[in-house]
Structure formats: C-alpha cells, structure tokens
C-alpha cells in the first residue's frame, strides 16, 4: 500500500479547506470539459444551490459543437 494520501485526496482536502475558509462569501464557477462538450455552472455554497448553468448541450448553443475555444466563448456569454 502506498504511504500517505493519494493525489486525489490531497486535492480534495485542499479544495474543501479553501471553500470553508472563504465562508461562502461569493459564488464559485465550476467548469467541466469533456471530449465533446463544455459545462459551466455558478454555485452558491452558502445556500447550497446552483445559481446559473450553461453548456454546449443547450438549444441555443448546439450550433457550436465540440469542446473548442469557440464553444467555450459561447458558453461564457
């Protein structure tokens, strides 16, 4: 067995500590990029809910296909 924490566990602890230290003062932006699509959401940790979400799967953005920079710009708008 490996000694210490895995890289995943270290990142998980670091992110959770940073979120707790911030105290939910402002929403956070979460981005997920798969091979085909880009997903973005704004999360309010104090309320525990998603404020806004957008992805290349939305009807308005379907013409910009793929996980390209053009598609990312469209999702950001």
N, C-alpha and C positions, 0 to 999 in steps of 0.2 A: 504494500500500500504506500502511496505517496505521502510524504510528510507535509504538514501544513495545509493551507487552503488551496483549492483549485483556482484558476484564473477567474472562472465564472463566479465563485463565491466571493473572491476579493472585490470584483467589480460590483457585485450585488450589495455588499456591505458598504462600499464607498458611496454608491448612489443613494442608498437608503439613508445613510448618515447625512449626506448633503441635503436631502429633501427635508429631513427632520430639523436640521439646523436653520434652514430657510424659513421654516414655520408656516408654510403656505401663504406667504406674503404676496406672491404673484403666480399666475398660471404658468405651466410649463408646456413646451412644444415637444411633441413626440413624433418622430419621423420613422417610418418603416419602408424600406426599399427592397422589394422582391425583384426577381429577374424580369418580371413583366409589368409590374405596377408600382406606384408610389402612393403611400398613405400618410396623411398628416392629421394630427389632432391636437387641440389645445385642451389641457386637463387642469381643472381647479382642484388641487389636493385638499384644500380646506373643506370644500363642500363634497368632495369625493365624486365628482361628475365630469363628464366631457362637455366642454363649452361649445366647441365647434369641431367639425371634421370635414375632410375633403380627400378625395383620391382620384386616380385616373379611371376608376370604375364608375364615377358619377356620370349621369347622362350628358351633362354639359361638356365634360372633358373627354368623352370617348373618342373624339376625332384625333386627339393627341395620344397615340398608342405608345406603349413601351415605357421603360424606366429611363428615359432620356432627359437631358437638361431642359429641353423644350417642354416636356411633360411636367417636369418639376416646377418650372416657372408658371405653368398654367395652374397647377395645384396651389401654388403660393399666392396667386391672385385671388 
